[in-house]
Amino acid sequence: MSHSTSGGMGAFTYGVWATNQGIERCEHLQTVSVTSGRLGWDRPVSLVSGGSAGFPDRVGGSSMSISGNAVTAPFAGSRASGHRGTDLLSADVRTGQVRWSTQVFPDDFPDEEPTVQYGPWI
């Protein structure tokens, strides 16, 4: 769960446990009203692109934030099996529409800025 709220909404990630104990696979992002407990979106935002060989790195929610009209969370993108590191994805708090991600593609060079992809990917 996010450490802060935005307009009475908090954010959380969830998923399933991997076969190795203690490894998180938090592949869904959702908002929730902190007063009523009602979910904010009809569907969660996927934190994994289609064809991805991985999940967002285990970060225990420490890379997730919510402020103003945006919630930002770890994102696995379309990472290849050898890709490590954490990309980020930002979604609109009210609608769940993905605004952007810092998805890094294998063709990117180490000295370049990450490739930013704009949504929606819901």
N, C-alpha and C positions, 0 to 999 in steps of 0.2 A: 504494500500500500504506500502511496505517496506520503511524504512527511508533512505536506501542506495541502491546502484546498484552494479551489477557485470557484467563487460564487456558490459555496456550499457543496461543491462536487469534489470528490477525491478520485484518485486513479489507482488501479492495481493491475498486476500482471499475474497470469496463472497458466497452468498447463499440466503436464504429467511428469512423474519421476522417471528418470532413465533407469536402465538395468543396473547401472552402478550406483550404489546407495550414496545419497547426498548430492547428486548431480541434478540440477533443475533443468526443466525444459519449458520455460515460461514463454509460450508462443502466442499468447492472446493478451490484448490490452483492453481494459474496460474501465468505464467511469461509474461511480456510484454516489448517490446522495448521502451525505453524512447524517442527515436528520431523519430520513425515511428508510434508507437502505435500498431504495429503488434504483435499478440499473439505469444509466444515462443513455445508452444506445440500444437499438434493437439487436445489433450484432456486434461482437467484439472485433477489434482491428487485429489482423494477423501481423505478427512480428517476424514472419518467415515468408519470403517470396516463394512462388512456385518453382520447383526444381532445385531448391536449396539442399545442400548436403549437411546442413547443421542447424543449430538453434542459436538464439542470442546467448552470448557467454554468460556464465553464472555470475550475476552481479548483485543478487539479493535485493533488488529494488533501489540500490544506491545510485544508479544512473538514471532513474526516472524522476521527472519533475513535472509539476503542474503550476501554471501561473497565467493570469489573464485568461485568454481564450485558447491556450495551447497546452497540450500534454506531450511530453517528450519521453521516449523510452528506448531501451536497447533494441536493436534490429539486426536480424541475421541476413537479410537481403537474399541474394541468390549466390551466396558464398559457395565456393568449391570445397571439397573435403579437406584441403590443406590450408584453407584460409583461417587465420586466427584474428582476434581483435573484435571490437564491437562497433558497429555502425549505429546510427541513431535514426529514429523516425519521429516525426511530429504530427499530431492530429488535432483537429478542432475539438475543444472540450464539449461543445453543445451538440455537434452533429456527428463526430467521429470521422469526418472526412480527412484523409491523409493530406497534409500540406507539403511535406518534403521528407527526404531521407538523405543520409550521407553515404549511401551504398557505394562501396568501392568495388570496382570491377577488376578482374585479374589483369586486364590490359593496362590499367593505370600504372604509371611509373612512381617509384617511391618518393621522388622529389616533387611530385605534383600535388596540388590540392585534391581532396576526394571529389569524385563525381557526384553532383547533387541531382537526384531524380525527384520530379514533382509528381504528386498523386493525381487522381485518386486510385488507390489499389484495394479498396474495400470489396 
